[in-house]
């Protein structure tokens, strides 16, 4: 499995620092966050950095707004632009969302997202997204929906329902155990990964704990010391036959370079251990 660095890890720094540290720590690629690009010129700059540091852009972030009927068509056209950009710059994956939806309190993740979306809305979104899926297929760009709080694909079951309704191999899931952990309506990190078996096209890795006061979530933890046991997650991916990229995304406070360096070493060790022992428990 290739290990990729999410440029969001270095969200307070320049995109060049993200590439330089990715090269220094031996990452196999970068996922480019929209905090580091908005225009074609930004992507040209990132592409030049990728060549300079010999760290390819594995994925870019982009999404649609298909629950907003007034903006749906425009967001589809913008998504086509992102697909064109991915094709132009040789980026194989677009990581994104189909929409966002929240209730009165955006921090109560289990009460938002798919909990607020009807079956009819899922069908409507899927029908619209089939246009995007066909465009992506023509350009040979894999799209993945990140399992993310406050989206219609915030759990394994909700993601699977949406993917099956779209019905394209060019649109798959991107499980993120850190997001799933904070979504109380979900199956839990391992359960969600199991739920989308056979539909995983990309994978995010971050860790988290509930805050010390018992509410809210703290993402200032390394992969090795949060609440999620990543050995079981890696073993599940291996047992499913997943051999695509795993992207490390640190969303906490402090020096992101320290987290990136520690996390890739830990994840490499986990993968090596799991493979060499056949996931011995």
N, C-alpha and C positions, 0 to 999 in steps of 0.2 A: 504494500500500500504506500502511495506517495503521501507525504505530509506537507500541507500547504499552510502558509501564514495569511490570516485575514488582515488586510491593511487597516481595518477598524481598530485593531490592537494599538496602532500608532496614530490614532485619530487626532491627537494633540500635536502631532509632528508632521513634517513634510512627507510626501509620498517617497521621496528619495531615501529618507531614513528607513522607511519600511523595507524598501528593496535592499538597502545595504545590510541591514540586520538579518534579513531573510537569507542573503548570501553568506554572511558570516556564520550563521548558526546551522547552515546546511539544509534549509527548507527546499522542497522540490518545486515550489511555485508560490504564487500569491493570488489571493482573491481580492479584487479591487473594490473597495467600498465607495459609495457615492460621496463620502466625505472627501475623497481624493480625486474624484472626476465628476464632471457635469457635461463636458462638451467633447467634440471630436478632437480638439486640440489637446485637451487633457489626456485623452487616450493615446494620442501620438507621443506625448511626453512620457507617459507610463510605458509605452511599447519600447521607446528608446532606452529607458532605464532597465527594462527587462533584458534587453540585449546586452547592455553594458555590464550588468551584474550577473548575467546568465541565470536569471530566475524568471521563468515564463509566467505570464498571466494565465492562470488556470480557470479563473471565473471572474465575472463582473456582476455587480448587484444591480437589479432593476426590477420594477414591478408594474402592475396595472391597478386600476381603481374601478373594478367592475360592479361594485355595489352602488356606485354613484351613476345613475342613469344619465345625468347631464354631462358626465365626463367620460363615460365608458368608451365611446368611439375614439375620442381623442387619445385616451390612454393606450388603446390598442395600436394606434398609429405610432405613438412614442415607443411602444414595445417593439414594433417592427424596426424602428430606428436602432434600438439597442441590439437587436439581432443582426442588423446590417453591420454595426460597429464590431460586434463579436466576430463576425465572418471576416471583415476587413483586416482585423488585427490578430487573427488566428487564435481567438479565445474560444475554447470548446464548450464552456458552460455559462449559463446565466442563472444566477441564484436570485430568487425573488418571492414576491407575494402576489396573490390575485386581487386582494383588497384588504382593507382594515376596517374593523368595526368594534366600537366600544359603547358601553352603557354609561350610567351616571358616574361611575368611578373606574377610570382606566387602569388603576392599580389592582383591581380585583379580577385577575386574569381568568379565573374559572367561570366568572359570570359574563365574560365578554366573548368575542370571537365566535366560534361555531355555535355557542349556546344561544346566540341571537340570530342565527341564520336559518331560514326555513328550507325545507326540501325543494320547494319551488325556486327559491333564490339560487340554490346549488345548481339546479338544472339550467337556469337562465345564464349563470356565470359560465358554466361548462360549455354551453352552446356558443357563447361569444368567444370563449378562449380557444375553441377549435380552429378559429381563423388564425390565431397566433401559433397554434401547434403546427398547422400546415405550413405556415411561413417558416417556422423554425426547422421543420423537416427538410424543406427545400434548400435551406442554407446549411443544413447539417450541424445545427446548434442545439445542444441539450439544455432544456429548461428544467429547473427544479423549484419546487415550492418548499421554502424553509418552514419547518414545523415551528411556528412562532406564536407567542401569545398575542391576543387581540386581532387574529386573522381568522378567516373561515377554515384554515388548515392548521389549527392550534393543537390538535391531538392526532394520534395515529389513525383512529377511526374516521375522523373528519377529513383527513388528508386522503385516505383510501377512497372514500365516497366521491370526493371531487375528482381524483385521478381516474377512477373507473368511469365517471360520467363524461370526462373529456375523451378518454379512450385513445390516447396516443402514447407510443413508446418514447416520444420526444419530450414528454412532460412527466417528470418523476418527483419523488420526495427527497427532501434533505432533512433528515432528523437532526435535531439539536437537543441533546439531553438536558442542557442547562435551561433552555426555554421550557421544555416539557415539564421539568421538575417544578417550575413555578406556576404551572397551569393546573390548578387543583381538579379540574374536570377531566384531565388526561388519564391515560393508563399507567402513567409513570414512565421514566426514561427507558427501561428495558422493555416494558410492555408495548410502548409505542413503536420502538424499533422492530419488535416482533410483528406488530400489526401490519407494517408496510413492507414486509418481506417480499422480495421480488420486484419492488418498485423503487428501490433506493438508487439515486443517480449521483449523490454527493453526500457529504457528511460533515457536520460541525461538531467541534469538541470545545466545551467550556465547562467550568464547574462553579458551584454555588452552594450556599448554606442559607437557611432561614436566619433572619436577623436575631441578634441576641435578645431583643425584646419580644420575640415571638410573632412579629408581623413584618411583612416585607421580606426582601431577599437581597443577600449580599453577594456580589459577584467578584469580590476581591480575594478570590481563592485560586490557587494553582490547580491543575488537573489532578494532582496527587493528593490534595488534602481537603477537597470539598466533600459534600454529602454523597455525590454520585461515585459509585465503584466502577471505574472505567475498564477494569480487567473484564468484568462480565459483559460490558458493552462491546469491547473489542472481540471477545470470544463469540458473541452473537453475530457480529458482522462476518467473522471468519467462517462460522458454521453456515451462514446464509450464502457463502460464496462471494461476498462483496469484495472486490479488489480495486475499487475506485479511490479517489483522493479523500483524505481526512483533513479538514481545515481547522486549525487551532485559532480560536478567537478569544482574546482576553478582554473582558469588559470592565475590569475592576480599576481600583485606584493604584497609585504608585508608579514606579518605573516599568513601562511595558516591555522594555528590552529584557529585564530580569525575568519576567514571566514567560516571555517567548522562548528564551534560552532554556529555562527549567522545564517548560512544558514539552518541547520537542524531544529533549533527552528522556523524559519520563515516558512519553508516548512510544518512542522508538523501543524502549525497553519492554514495554507492555506487549507490543506486537511481536517482538523477538521471543519473549517468554511464551506467549500464547501459541505461536507457530511451532516452536521447538518442543513443546510439551503436549501438543494437541489439545490445548485448553484444559490441562489437568487441574482439577479442583482440589 
